[in-house]
């Protein structure tokens, strides 16, 4: 082993690193960006407040006391619902983790329990299985009920809890996780595919040589987009088949889902073309693609529920294209809520038109 050779090679690599402004910039910015993102997500985890709508059908002194007990718990933000409110629809429309319904006879049962220790009654917890924080919410409600039972009767099971899914079918969390994985996978494929074409082809002189070929820029871009669409549908089919065979997930294939996948491909291919136009070096372009796609992956509700994030990050997530791709696919594939699916699809289409047209206009075959 020759230490001199190792030292010379290290110094050469170091000089190449700091002489490249792009690589220097992104190699420092990317880890800083990640720590800022994850710090913002998790720094307030202990201070997370969960919105808990409560429908009091009993309207008694005992039910008011119980709601007051819930209100005194710092993690709960109680919303009182009218007796006419459709709780399941409210949870779905507001994208909440769950809601609590206090039944008629709640107060009478508690009063009777002082005489008959065998009486009991259940409150109903309506939950959204697409939210992986509903179990946390249910656990806190169960703990509160346990303490309430202890105060009422020294531990007798007077008040229990039943669960009602806000979706008619019994879904697992994987059913809701997979659409997000499809959106994220297609985003990565299209962004990096476009970056590789534009930066590598420019570096190798292929774009310049295309000027001498009997093919227009529009024809070339559309041909590449057909290939990206092929990869998008191939990835979607592969993820879906594995989900069905391995986890027994439920998938509904429909036109809205297909349109979102197509729009998603054009959208993120356009973003990749824009990155490839302004970032010349291949390695730097990959870092720039990661700096855009990775924050979007974590902030757009692919893995983490938005309610676990600070309010400003929840607002920021709703300007990210991937958020609407994920929500559109979930509503189309899982909920079968086509009003929301079409709304999200329309937003994705607008994003796709803007970014793809911008990417096409900025893509040049001539060198600057």
C-alpha positions, 0 to 999 in steps of 0.5 A: 500500500502506497500512502502517497498514491492514496493522498494524491487521489484524495486531494484530486477528488477534493479539488474536483469537488470544490471546483464544481459549484453545483456539486459543492452547493447540493452536497451541502444543501441536501443534508441541511434540507433533510435535517430541517424537514425532519426536524420540523416534522418531529420536533413538535411530535410531543406537542401534537394536538388531535382534533376529536369531534364529539357528538353528544346524543345524550345531552345530560350532566354526565355526558357534559362532564365526560366531554369536559374531561376530554377537553382538559386533555392537552392533546385533544382539540374537541369539536362539538357536533350537532345531533343531526351531523353524519359523523362518518361523512364528517370524518371523511370530509374533514380528513380526520382520524376519528370522532366520538359519539356519546349515545342516548342513555349515557347518563342514565346508565351511569346513574343506574350503575351506583345501584346495579354494578352490572349495567354498562354502555358503549361510546362509539369511535368512528375512525378513518382506517387510512390514517395511521394515527387513528389507533393513537387517538383510540388508545388515548380515548380508551385510557381516558375511559379507563380512568373515568370508570375508575373514578365512577366505580373503582374500576368496574367496566361501566363505559366501554368503546366500540369501533366503527369504520367510516368506510363501508369495507374492512380495509387494512393500512396497506390498502392506503399505503400502496397508492402513496407508494405508486405516486412516489415511485412514478415521481422518482421514475419520471423525474430521474428519467427526464434528468438522465435523458437531458443531462447525459444526452447533452453531455454525450452530444446526443442532443446536438446530433439529433439536429441532423436527424429526420425527427422533430423535437416534439416527436422525440419528446412524445416518443420519450413520454410514451416510454415513461408512460410504459414504465409508469403503468408497469410499475403500477401493475407490479406494485398492485399485484404484489399488494394483492398477492402478498397482503390481500389488499383491495384495489379498484381500477377505474378511469380516474385512476388511469388519468391520474397516473398519466397526468402524474407521468407528464407532471414529473417528467416536466419537472425533470426536464426543467431541472435538466435544463438549468443544471448542466452536470449529471451528478449535480442534476441527480442531487437537485432531483433528490432535493426536490423529490425527497422533501415532497415524498415526506411532506406530501402524506406518502408515509406520514399523516399530515396531522402529525406535522406542524400546521405550517407544514400541513399548509405547505403540503397542500401546494405540493403536486404529489399530495394531490396525486396521493389523495387522488389515487386513494380516493379513486382506488380505495374510497371510491369517492369520485367527487374528491378523486375528480377534484384531485385529478383536475389539480394534477392535470393543471400541474401536469400541463404547466410543468410539462409545457414549461419543460418542453419549451425549455428543452433545447437541442442546441448548446447555450 
